[in-house]
Protein backbone atom coordinates (compact mmCIF):
# COMPACT_ATOMS: atom_id res chain seq x y z
CA UNK A 1 0.00 0.00 0.00
CA UNK A 2 1.33 3.43 -0.97
CA UNK A 3 0.15 6.95 -0.21
CA UNK A 4 -1.02 8.55 -3.45
CA UNK A 5 -2.36 11.84 -2.20
CA UNK A 6 -3.24 14.00 0.74
CA UNK A 7 -5.25 17.06 1.60
CA UNK A 8 -5.52 19.27 4.66
CA UNK A 9 -8.83 20.85 5.60
CA UNK A 10 -8.87 23.63 8.18
CA UNK A 11 -11.94 24.43 10.24
CA UNK A 12 -12.95 27.27 12.54
CA UNK A 13 -15.89 26.64 14.87
CA UNK A 14 -17.77 28.97 17.19
CA UNK A 15 -18.18 27.65 20.73
CA UNK A 16 -21.01 28.43 23.16
CA UNK A 17 -18.74 30.42 25.49
CA UNK A 18 -15.21 31.85 25.55
CA UNK A 19 -12.47 29.47 26.72
CA UNK A 20 -9.25 30.95 28.12
CA UNK A 21 -5.92 29.81 29.52
CA UNK A 22 -2.93 31.31 31.34
CA UNK A 23 -1.75 33.07 28.17
CA UNK A 24 -5.16 34.48 27.22
CA UNK A 25 -7.35 34.58 30.37
CA UNK A 26 -10.31 36.39 28.79
CA UNK A 27 -10.56 33.61 26.23
CA UNK A 28 -12.11 33.37 22.81
CA UNK A 29 -15.24 31.66 21.54
CA UNK A 30 -13.54 30.50 18.32
CA UNK A 31 -11.54 27.31 17.96
CA UNK A 32 -9.59 26.08 14.96
CA UNK A 33 -8.31 22.67 13.96
CA UNK A 34 -7.24 20.76 10.89
CA UNK A 35 -7.92 17.31 9.47
CA UNK A 36 -5.35 15.52 7.34
CA UNK A 37 -6.72 13.07 4.77
CA UNK A 38 -4.29 10.48 3.34
CA UNK A 39 -5.34 8.55 0.22
CA UNK A 40 -3.83 5.21 -0.82
CA UNK A 41 -3.49 3.26 -4.04
CA UNK A 42 -5.93 0.70 -2.58
CA UNK A 43 -8.74 3.23 -2.24
CA UNK A 44 -8.43 3.62 1.53
CA UNK A 45 -8.54 7.10 3.05
CA UNK A 46 -7.08 7.72 6.49
CA UNK A 47 -8.02 10.72 8.60
CA UNK A 48 -5.81 12.29 11.27
CA UNK A 49 -6.61 15.26 13.50
CA UNK A 50 -4.10 18.06 13.59
CA UNK A 51 -3.43 21.21 15.55
CA UNK A 52 -3.71 24.76 14.36
CORQUIKA-V28578 format. One record per backbone hydrogen bond with DSSP energy under -1.0 kcal/mol. NH is the residue of the N-H (numbers start at 1). CO is the residue of the C=O. If there is no record, write none. Layout:
nh = {NH,NH}
co = {CO,CO}
This chain:
nh = {4,5,7,9,11,13,15,19,27,28,31,33,34,35,36,37,38,39,40,41,43,46,48,50}
co = {39,39,37,35,33,31,29,28,24,19,13,11,50,9,48,7,46,5,44,2,40,38,36,34}
